[in-house]
Amino acid sequence: MIERLLQDHDKMRLLAQDISEILRKPVPTDMEHLAELRWDMASTIMSHLAFEDRAFYSKIEDDPREHVRALAQRFRIELTERFGACSTHTKNWTPERIAMDWNGYRTSSLEFLDWLVDRAYREETELFPLITAGMVDTTSRNLTPVSWAREAFTLKDSIGI
C-alpha cells in the first residue's frame, strides 16, 4: 500500500513540475498540452484520494490513540477542503477563461501546486511512518462515504479533454 501512495506522490510531483514550467511562461503556448497535463493531474489526484481514503484514512481515524486520530482528522479535513477548492478551480478555469486571464490562472495554479507538493511531503513525514512502523493496520480497506470519482466527468469537461 505504501508503495502505491509514494508512487502517486512521485507522479504528482512530476506533473506539478511539468505544469509549473508551462505556467512560468508569460503567455500561454500549448493549451492542448496544458489540458492533457491538467487532466492527468486531476485524474491522478482523484484515484489517489479514493485509494488513500479507503486504505488509510478510514482506518487511522478508528485508531485507539487520540493523537493519531487527531493527526489523521487534521489531514483529512484539509484534504477535503482543498479538494473542493481544487475542483472548483478546475471547473472555473476553462480553456477560454485561461486564455483571457493567463496571469490569474498562473497565480492560482502555482499556489495550488505548491500546496500539493508540500502536502505530499507532510504526509510522507508525518503520516506514512505510522504505516511503515506497523502502527496502523492497513491490511484491509474500509468503505467510505466519499465518492472521489464523482467529480471526474465534470472536471474533464471543464478542462476541455
Backbone as a ProteinNet text record, in pm:
[ID]
protein_1_A
[PRIMARY]
MIERLLQDHDKMRLLAQDISEILRKPVPTDMEHLAELRWDMASTIMSHLAFEDRAFYSKIEDDPREHVRALAQRFRIELTERFGACSTHTKNWTPERIAMDWNGYRTSSLEFLDWLVDRAYREETELFPLITAGMVDTTSRNLTPVSWAREAFTLKDSIGI
[TERTIARY]
81.6	0	86	184.4	268.5	338.8	374	442.3	352.9	226.3	132.9	117.6	104.8	89.8	212.8	330.4	454.1	467.3	427.4	430.9	337.8	220.2	126.3	186.3	248.7	311	420.4	500.3	606.7	548.5	440.8	378.1	321.5	257.4	202.6	313.3	426.5	539.5	589.3	601.1	646.8	546.8	420.1	317.8	318.1	333.9	340.7	458.1	569.5	687.6	659.2	600	568.5	469.1	365.9	265.6	328.3	410.7	475.4	563.6	631.8	715.7	631.7	515.1	425.2	373.9	338.2	279.6	379.4	505.8	605.9	629.6	568.4	580.6	486.3	530.1	447.5	318.6	313.5	191.1	164.3	37.6	8.4	59.6	120.5	174.6	94.7	111.7	45.9	-70.4	-186.2	-303	-350.6	-331.3	-371.2	-285.9	-156.4	-67.2	-99.3	-127.1	-165.6	-292.5	-390.2	-514.7	-486.7	-399.9	-364.7	-298.3	-207	-140.6	-239.7	-329.8	-430.7	-517.8	-558.6	-641.7	-562.5	-438.5	-354.9	-341.7	-320.2	-308.2	-440.9	-550.7	-681.2	-717.9	-697.1	-733.2	-639.3	-512.4	-417.8	-458.1	-490.9	-532.8	-658.5	-756.5	-882	-862	-786	-765.1	-681.7	-585.6	-502.9	-589.4	-674.5	-759.1	-853.5	-909.7	-1001.1	-928	-811	-732.6	-688.1	-635.7	-586.6	-698.7	-814.4	-927.8	-970.8	-982.3	-1024.5	-917.9	-794.1	-688.8	-621.2	-632.2	-556.4	-643.2	-703.6	-776.4	-892.6	-966.2	-1079.7	-1034.3	-910.8	-857.8	-797.1	-721.1	-646.8	-740.3	-853.5	-946.2	-1014.3	-1001.2	-1053	-944.3	-825.2	-714.5	-747.4	-708.5	-742.2	-663.9	-556	-475.4	-526.2	-554.7	-611.4	-520.8	-391.2	-301.7	-293.9	-306.4	-304.7	-434.8	-547.9	-676.6	-680.9	-630.4	-631.6	-546	-430.5	-344.1	-413.9	-471.8	-541.7	-660.7	-733.6	-850.1	-806.9	-699.6	-649.9	-613.8	-542.4	-503.8	-626.4	-720.6	-838.5	-925.6	-942.4	-1021.1	-955.1	-824.5	-752.6	-769	-758	-769.2	-906.4	-1010.6	-1146.9	-1170.4	-1124.8	-1142.5	-1065.9	-941.6	-860	-908.3	-958.1	-1010.6	-1130.5	-1216.2	-1330.5	-1285.3	-1185.1	-1131.6	-1066.1	-994.4	-929.1	-1032.8	-1137	-1243.4	-1309.5	-1339.3	-1399.1	-1303.9	-1176.8	-1074.6	-1072.2	-1069.8	-1061.9	-1185.9	-1302.8	-1426.5	-1433.4	-1387.3	-1394.9	-1293.1	-1177.3	-1073	-1084.2	-1179.6	-1197.2	-1086.7	-1063.5	-961.5	-985.3	-1110.5	-1142.4	-1104.6	-1136.9	-1105	-955	-884.9	-738.5	-678	-724.8	-672.4	-698.8	-812	-846.2	-771.5	-737.9	-674.3	-558.5	-459.1	-344.2	-275.7	-254.8	-184.9	-264.2	-394.8	-477.9	-472	-479.3	-471.3	-335.6	-230.6	-94.3	-79.1	-119.1	-104.4	-180.3	-305.6	-389.9	-335.8	-294.7	-248.1	-114.7	-23	107.5	91.4	-1	-28.6	-77.5	-171	-222.1	-111.8	-31.1	75.1	176.4	207.6	298	238.3	108.5	42	44.8	16.6	10.9	144.7	252	385.8	418.7	383.8	406.8	322.5	199.1	109.4	167	216	275	392.5	475.6	590.9	543.4	443	394.5	333	258.7	204.1	316.8	419	529.8	610.8	617.4	696.9	615.5	485.7	404.9	313.2	251.5	152.3	208	283.6	329.5	417.6	494.3	569.1	478.8	354.6	261	230.1	233.6	210.3	334.5	447.2	570.3	616.8	583.6	621.6	521.6	419.8	321.2	227.4	219.6	133.9	-12.3	-39	-176.5	-193.8	-298.4	-326.9	-396.9	-330.3	-388.9	-407.4	-421.2	-431.1	-566.4	-667.1	-796.3	-840.8	-938.9	-987.6	-1130.7	-1159.6	-1295.1	-1368	-1498.8	-1578.7	-1583.8	-1589.4	-1600.4	-1721.2	-1776.9	-1896	-1864	-1737.5	-1699.2	-1677.6	-1737.5	-1714.8	-1622.6	-1492.6	-1394.3	-1404.5	-1450.2	-1454.8	-1577.1	-1670.2	-1793.7	-1764.5	-1661.2	-1627.2	-1557.1	-1512.3	-1424.3	-1480.4	-1603.4	-1658.1	-1676.4	-1717.1	-1732	-1597.1	-1495.8	-1363.5	-1308.9	-1326.2	-1274	-1339	-1468.4	-1536.3	-1486.3	-1464.7	-1416.4	-1276.8	-1193.5	-1055.8	-1052.1	-1150	-1155.9	-1094.6	-1093.7	-1039.3	-1150.9
-119.3	0	125.7	129.4	249	276.8	170.2	187.9	262.8	225.4	293.1	439.6	468.6	607.5	689.5	632.5	702.7	720.1	618.7	630.8	741.8	747.9	855.1	991.8	1004.1	1131.7	1169.3	1072	1098.8	1145.9	1080.9	1121.7	1262.8	1293.8	1428.5	1533.8	1501.3	1595.4	1621.3	1514.7	1531.1	1612.5	1583.6	1660.2	1805.9	1828.8	1966.1	2040.2	1972.7	2033.3	2067.2	1973.4	1996.9	2112	2112.6	2219.7	2353.2	2353.5	2476.9	2538	2453.5	2504.7	2580.3	2528.1	2596.7	2726.1	2720.3	2836.5	2950.3	2921.6	3026.3	3108.3	3067	3140.5	3260.6	3372.4	3494	3488.4	3399	3383.2	3234	3195.4	3053.2	3008.1	2891.9	2842.5	2723.3	2608.4	2486.8	2452.1	2507.8	2488.4	2342.9	2274.4	2133.6	2048.4	2073.5	2000.4	2033.9	2161.4	2201.4	2128.1	2118.3	2047.6	1900.8	1837.9	1697.5	1681.8	1773.1	1767.2	1792.7	1887	1916.5	1793.9	1726	1607	1495.1	1477.5	1374	1401.1	1527.9	1563.6	1539.2	1587	1572	1424.9	1343.6	1202.2	1128.7	1167.5	1107.3	1141.8	1266.4	1309.8	1234.4	1224.5	1157.9	1010.2	939.6	797.5	780.2	869.5	865	888.1	988.6	1019.7	905.4	844.9	732.2	617.7	585.4	476.9	513.2	632.6	677.1	681	725.7	734.6	596	500.8	364.2	289.8	299	214.2	274.5	403.4	465	548.8	656.3	746.1	678.5	594.9	529.1	437.1	389.3	300.4	380.2	482.1	554.9	637	678.3	754.2	667.9	535.8	445	400	454.2	416.1	449.8	364.3	389.5	506.4	549.6	659.2	795.1	880.3	1012.3	1094.6	1098	1182.2	1134.9	1005.9	951	989.2	973.5	1012	1160.8	1242.9	1388.2	1427.8	1366.2	1394.9	1356.2	1238.6	1192.4	1282.4	1320.8	1407	1542.8	1598	1726.9	1716.8	1610.7	1592	1568	1490.9	1458	1581.3	1663.7	1786.7	1879.3	1896.5	1980.9	1927.7	1798.5	1734.1	1758.2	1738.6	1756.5	1901.3	1994.7	2136.1	2173.6	2131.2	2166.4	2096	1974.5	1907.1	1983.4	2029.5	2109.8	2236	2302.5	2424.1	2391.6	2280.2	2238.3	2205.6	2137.7	2102.3	2228.2	2322.3	2449.3	2523.9	2528.2	2593.6	2532.5	2401	2332.5	2360.3	2357.7	2383.8	2528.2	2621.7	2763.2	2803.9	2739.4	2776.4	2690	2725.3	2660.4	2708.4	2638.4	2684.7	2829.1	2866.4	3003	3105.6	3075.3	3169.4	3177.5	3064.9	3066.2	3158.1	3148.3	3232.3	3380.6	3412.1	3551.7	3607.7	3521.5	3568.3	3476.5	3471	3384	3411.4	3538.1	3569.7	3526	3543.4	3497.1	3346.4	3277.9	3132.2	3086	3147.1	3111	3124.3	3238.5	3264.1	3161.5	3140	3046.3	2904	2863.7	2726.3	2700.3	2794.8	2776.5	2766.1	2843.2	2835	2695.2	2641.5	2507.9	2403.2	2412.1	2313.1	2316.2	2435.8	2445.5	2375.2	2397.5	2330.9	2179.6	2133.2	1989.9	1921.7	1980.5	1923.5	1924.6	2033.7	2041.8	1938	1921	1823.1	1681.2	1645	1512.3	1493.8	1595.3	1587.8	1568.5	1646.3	1634.7	1498.2	1444	1309.2	1207.6	1220.3	1124.9	1133.2	1250.7	1264.5	1248.9	1279.7	1273.3	1151.1	1115.6	1007.3	872.2	871.3	743.3	665.1	730.2	650	565.2	607.8	527.6	395.7	398.1	276.1	188.8	248.4	170	114.3	180.8	131	27	-1.4	-101.8	-53.6	77.8	131.5	136.6	131.8	132.1	10.5	-67.2	-186.4	-145.2	-164.8	-128.1	-251.1	-364.9	-488.4	-503.2	-433	-437.4	-294	-280.7	-147.3	-131.6	-15.2	15.7	90.6	82.6	166.2	305.5	404.5	541.4	606.8	706.9	772.7	868.4	897.1	993.9	923.8	978.5	927.5	1026.2	999.4	1091.5	1101.7	998.8	998.6	1070.8	1106.7	1170.8	1296.4	1369	1493.1	1471.7	1350	1323.7	1375.4	1344.4	1381.7	1532.9	1597.1	1742.3	1808.9	1760.1	1818.6	1798.1	1679.5	1650.2	1742.6	1762.8	1853.5	1996.9	2041.7	2177.8	2199.6	2097.9	2106.8	2112.2	2051	2053	1931.3	1820.9	1694.6	1617.9
0	0	0	85.6	95.4	-36.8	-107.9	-236.3	-334.8	-337.5	-429.5	-392.3	-263.8	-220.8	-259.9	-240.3	-275.2	-426.2	-502.9	-649.7	-697.8	-637.7	-672.8	-641.4	-525.4	-488.2	-586.7	-625.3	-722.2	-855.4	-899.7	-1025.1	-1013.5	-901.1	-882	-881.3	-819.8	-820.3	-962.6	-1041.3	-1179.6	-1261.3	-1244.8	-1315.5	-1270.4	-1140.9	-1089.3	-1151.6	-1165.6	-1227.9	-1374.8	-1447.5	-1589	-1606.3	-1523.7	-1532.1	-1492.8	-1389.1	-1343.8	-1452	-1527.6	-1637.3	-1739.1	-1769.4	-1863.7	-1801.6	-1673.3	-1606.9	-1586.2	-1591.5	-1573.6	-1701.1	-1810.5	-1936.8	-1933.5	-1989.7	-1983.3	-2064.7	-2163.9	-2242.9	-2261	-2272.2	-2292.6	-2429.8	-2432.5	-2558.9	-2608.6	-2549.8	-2597.8	-2504.7	-2535	-2449	-2449.9	-2559.7	-2566.2	-2471.8	-2470.8	-2380.4	-2234.5	-2207.5	-2072.4	-2030	-2118.5	-2086.1	-2054.8	-2132.4	-2106.5	-1969.8	-1936.6	-1806.1	-1693	-1713	-1610.3	-1584.9	-1691.9	-1674.9	-1609.6	-1649	-1587.4	-1438	-1401.1	-1259.3	-1187.4	-1243.8	-1178.2	-1160.3	-1263.2	-1251.3	-1156.1	-1153.8	-1058.3	-915.9	-892.9	-759.1	-716.2	-804.2	-766.3	-734.5	-816.3	-787.1	-660.6	-639.7	-518.8	-394.9	-401.3	-286	-253.8	-356.1	-332.2	-263.5	-313.4	-254.1	-111.8	-96.9	34	137	95.4	187.1	234.2	140.1	175.6	254.3	209.3	265.5	387.4	404.9	513.1	606.7	555	644	714.7	644.7	708.6	821.7	814.4	918.6	1034	999.9	1103.3	1193.1	1138.6	1222.1	1327.8	1318.2	1420.9	1517.9	1504.2	1590.2	1736	1829.7	1970.5	2032	1968.7	2025.2	1976.4	2072.1	2042.4	1950.6	1976.6	1896.7	1751.7	1728.3	1592.8	1521.5	1589.9	1530.3	1499.4	1590.6	1570.5	1450	1436.4	1321.7	1191.4	1188	1068	1036.3	1137	1115.2	1059.4	1113.2	1063.8	914.9	878.8	739.1	650.2	699.3	617.9	594.8	697.2	683.1	581.3	594.9	499.7	357.6	344	213.6	152.9	229.1	180.2	138.6	219.9	188	61.9	53	-63.5	-189.8	-177.5	-296	-349.6	-260.9	-304.7	-375.8	-320.2	-382.2	-516.2	-522.6	-646.7	-752.8	-714.9	-807.8	-863.5	-776.5	-818.8	-911.5	-875	-957.6	-1097.8	-1104.6	-1233.6	-1317.5	-1255	-1328.6	-1378.5	-1294.2	-1329.5	-1435.6	-1436.3	-1531	-1656.5	-1738.5	-1867.9	-1961.6	-2071.6	-2166.7	-2212.8	-2232.4	-2275.9	-2169.4	-2045.3	-1937.2	-1914.4	-1926.4	-1912.3	-2016.6	-2139.8	-2247.8	-2221.5	-2158	-2129.1	-2008.5	-1910.2	-1786.9	-1749.1	-1833.8	-1813.7	-1680.1	-1646.2	-1520.9	-1398.6	-1402.2	-1291	-1276	-1388.4	-1385	-1334.3	-1383.3	-1341.9	-1190	-1137.2	-993.3	-910.7	-945.6	-871.7	-881	-998.6	-1019.2	-951.3	-960.7	-895.3	-743.9	-689	-544.5	-507.4	-586.7	-559.1	-572.5	-676.8	-697.8	-584.1	-534.5	-418.7	-297.7	-274.6	-162.8	-181.3	-303.1	-330.7	-302.9	-347.8	-325.6	-176.2	-108.6	36.2	109.5	67.4	130.1	118.7	1	-17.8	77.3	90.1	181.4	326.3	367	505.3	532.3	436	453.6	470.2	386.3	389.9	519.1	579	701.3	829	824.6	945.9	952.4	839.6	840.5	797.2	688.7	634.6	731.2	817.5	915.7	1005.4	1023.9	1102.9	1031.7	898.8	821.9	825	790.8	777.8	911.4	1018.9	1150.9	1201.8	1122.7	1162.5	1271.3	1289.1	1394.4	1353.7	1223.3	1173.5	1084.6	1110.9	1032.4	903.6	791.3	662	573.1	633.8	555.5	485.7	530.6	462.9	436.2	349.3	313.7	361.6	413.7	457.6	347.2	348.4	259.7	319.4	234.9	282.3	217.3	282.8	227	112.1	87.6	-14.2	-147.7	-252.7	-387.4	-458.5	-451.2	-507.1	-658.4	-723.3	-869.5	-925.4	-841.7	-887.7	-970.1	-931.5	-999.8	-1132.8	-1160	-1274.6	-1406.5	-1437.3	-1567.5	-1579.6	-1472.2	-1473.8	-1495.1	-1423.5	-1436.8	-1577.7	-1630.4	-1763.7	-1867.4	-1856.9	-1949.7	-1935.1	-1811.8	-1787.4	-1843.7	-1833.6	-1881.4	-2033.8	-2095	-2240.3	-2305.7	-2234.2	-2286.9	-2354.7
[MASK]
+++++++++++++++++++++++++++++++++++++++++++++++++++++++++++++++++++++++++++++++++++++++++++++++++++++++++++++++++++++++++++++++++++++++++++++++++++++++++++++++++

